[in-house]
Amino acid sequence: MLDFYYEPDNAMLSSLLERNSESNDEIRDAVLSIMDDVKRRGDDALYEYALKFDHSRLKSLFVSEDEMEDLSSQVSEELKSAIDLASNNIRAFHEAQVPKGEYCESMEGVRLWRKIVPISKPGLYVPGGTAPLFSTVLMLAIPASVAGSEDVMLATPAKEGKISPALLYAAKKAGVHRILKVGGAQAIAAFAYGTESVEKRNKIFGPGNRFVSFAKMEASRFVSIDMLAGPSEVMVLADASASALYIATDLLSQAEHGADSQAILVFIGSRAEAEKKKNEVMEEIKRLLNSLGRRGYMEESLAHSRIIAFSSIPDAMHAVNEYAPEHLIINTEHPEILLDMVRSAGSVFLGPYSPESAGDYASGTNHTLPTSGFAKSTSGVSVDSFLKKITVQEITKEGARLLSGAVMAMADAEGLSAHKEAMRVRLC
Amino acid sequence: MLDFYYEPDNAMLSSLLERNSESNDEIRDAVLSIMDDVKRRGDDALYEYALKFDHSRLKSLFVSEDEMEDLSSQVSEELKSAIDLASNNIRAFHEAQVPKGEYCESMEGVRLWRKIVPISKPGLYVPGGTAPLFSTVLMLAIPASVAGSEDVMLATPAKEGKISPALLYAAKKAGVHRILKVGGAQAIAAFAYGTESVEKRNKIFGPGNRFVSFAKMEASRFVSIDMLAGPSEVMVLADASASALYIATDLLSQAEHGADSQAILVFIGSRAEAEKKKNEVMEEIKRLLNSLGRRGYMEESLAHSRIIAFSSIPDAMHAVNEYAPEHLIINTEHPEILLDMVRSAGSVFLGPYSPESAGDYASGTNHTLPTSGFAKSTSGVSVDSFLKKITVQEITKEGARLLSGAVMAMADAEGLSAHKEAMRVRLC
């Protein structure tokens, strides 16, 4: 638990930062067979899988309005207010993200712009699993609502026919239009191919276990997906100034997600400072393990956690950027200086009072973030994820004349004579 | 050629708008075997495939500075000016796209923003094929340059060791850092896994044949890709006011790309007007086929082209949005009214003087666009494609206090006690 490495060489560092990305042919075959079945048999297959996997004997595939009203009213006032507050913050930040579009006249009479259009019919997946993740409903459905997406459908398994009231309350609050009581690869198949009662989705969003991830990978041949989500990760970047208690609770917040979650502490300081902090953090973790729930997950996950310490800031930042963590907590004396050096991370939490759990739930940022190093090349879910930008050009006769020489010379050189002709005839 | 349908019913319309999306197990196996070989043997495999597929006995995998200078100086002054003009226009439009970022204080002391960072080490693929597509170099490398991406690598096959001078000139102009003389699935494998001399890429861009597309699909498990590009498509939306000659050259521009290109004319008007226009367009096409090159491709492609006519504007726009064409030319009396009704298209060309070839080469918009209906959910390549947006939050002690109730209630309800604890300890 929290194995300690001081200034590892590059080869060692690479191996410390590696994720296990085993592929599993058994899962692949099971997923493809479920998806194929849904493609062929449609709704019938969905009813059968709901019974088989969720022990759910459904009368309808969708949550009815009555169910929605009855169940969402069962949520405690305290939790309703919490969801309302989170909702407002998430909406505020995502509204700030709405792009303006742009206009450019590249030459006289050559007018270019982008028309911004919401993606209609998104499919949002929210896992059932060990905890009812109503927070994920907010994180997917609020950006869709801010973007203005039509026909927002959410799918989640109904264990023994039931969906968590908090999840329904969050869905209502966030503007979900319909809730499909189906989970797993079968839900993703319904989204990707459509069935009698589920209209095919244009883009599929949301986390899930390895079955769901595999199904999204397969679906991505036909429809868009938000990202391929792997196990959750946090990197805590700390120095001697950081509270060991804060570090310990931040590492544990990640570890409690599941046995495959990864928590790495990158420490900046001398070997003595690093060892001292490691011991203090270990003490806090041991104490907390006795008082918190989900101890099994935390112990399994912490078994592959580690502390990697560096005396130099650039070396530490190199490790951060190479790993490209989903969540990066910077708990150091001058966090903003280190933020300037961050090149790859999903979401950054600056300073001692910004725990990951603030962003996971309520501060307003999105918690659907790239894992497995995809933060090197992708961003988390935002309003952008629910928008398309269609380029438009309107060229006048004079603009066509000004462009024609270049277009015709290039078409000639590429051997495309009809392209040239299409320009040439506009000059007459 | 140009089969005619007037107001088809919904079932018929669906079948008229269908793309053939056959998957091919032989291609899949060949691609996976090449990729696996590159993964295992690295550079050696790249040299061997260059010899085998491109008859290219390479001394180095990369274009040298001398080669770059020598060859790019061989480009004619006319073509250089054309590339320069196109380059300037593309740069102007993509510079207008650079996002500003945003800042939001969702509650007192809860500060949220996005830090925008270029994606480093992009891998750009440009096919060899039947024509040297130097225009694609501009379309991929200029957005990378505007975004500020580091280490921009382009791969293209060197047929018999040679790369087209125009392609090298365009690469230099657009700011490409290194050119890898490797094509096909082997280039994509080098990008995705890295070899001794090719550092692994963070995101892979660019069009290609079915081998390349399949390789990108496989690569997308490990690195990001821009999109899965299928055969090119145009939809021309016209009414009685449109010139049959313009329509004919626009359909042929698409058809000359390859036998699997698709060109569809959607006509708004009475049956008599539609049949008249169809006949005029056919006349022009027949005449042009005799005078233009690439007749074989055009005839094969036109064999599955069609004209679908509607008397009602909403019906016509329904067909457009259901098809979600890569390119949409609106050549009607009031194109801006129809533009308002466009929900899904890659790029729109408005009015009689905006042929697709203007945007393919030089007006400034990007020609790397979603095909196969992906325009329902994705946008073409833009500066966004080369940027990541990292969310950041900085919460003050007071902000943490204001958020804490909601975070703790939600963590409780989701059964995540360490998440709650991480917030609770910040209050002490």
Interface residues (C-beta under 8 A of the other chain):
Chain A: S21 S23 E78 L79 S81 A82 I83 L85 A86 N88 N89 A92 F93 A96 Q97 P99 E102 Y103 C104 S106 M107 V110 L112 R114 K115 V117 I119 S120 T130 A131 P132 L133 F134 S135 A166 N202 K203 M217 S220 R221 F222 V223 S224 L228 L245 Y246 T249 D250 L252 S253 A255 E256 H257 L288 L292 G293 R294 M298 P335 L339 V342 R343 S344 A345 G346 S347 V348 F349 L350 G351 P352 Y353 S354 P355 E356 S357 A358 G359 D360 Y361 A362 S363 G364 T365 N366 F374 A375 K376 S377 T378 S379 G380 S382 D384 K388 K389 I390 T391 V392 Q393 E394 I395 T396 K397 G399 A400 L403 G405 A406 V407 A409 M410 A411 A413 E414 G415 L416 S417 A418 H419 K420 E421 A422 M423 V425 R426
Chain B: S21 S23 E78 L79 S81 A82 I83 L85 A86 N88 N89 A92 F93 A96 Q97 P99 E102 Y103 C104 S106 M107 V110 L112 R114 K115 V117 I119 S120 T130 A131 P132 L133 F134 S135 A166 N202 K203 M217 S220 R221 F222 V223 S224 L228 L245 Y246 T249 D250 L252 S253 A255 E256 H257 L288 L292 G293 R294 M298 P335 L339 V342 R343 S344 A345 G346 S347 V348 F349 L350 G351 P352 Y353 S354 P355 E356 S357 A358 G359 D360 Y361 A362 S363 G364 T365 N366 F374 A375 K376 S377 T378 S379 G380 S382 D384 K388 K389 I390 T391 V392 Q393 E394 I395 T396 K397 G399 A400 L403 G405 A406 V407 A409 M410 A411 A413 E414 G415 L416 S417 A418 H419 K420 E421 A422 M423 V425 R426
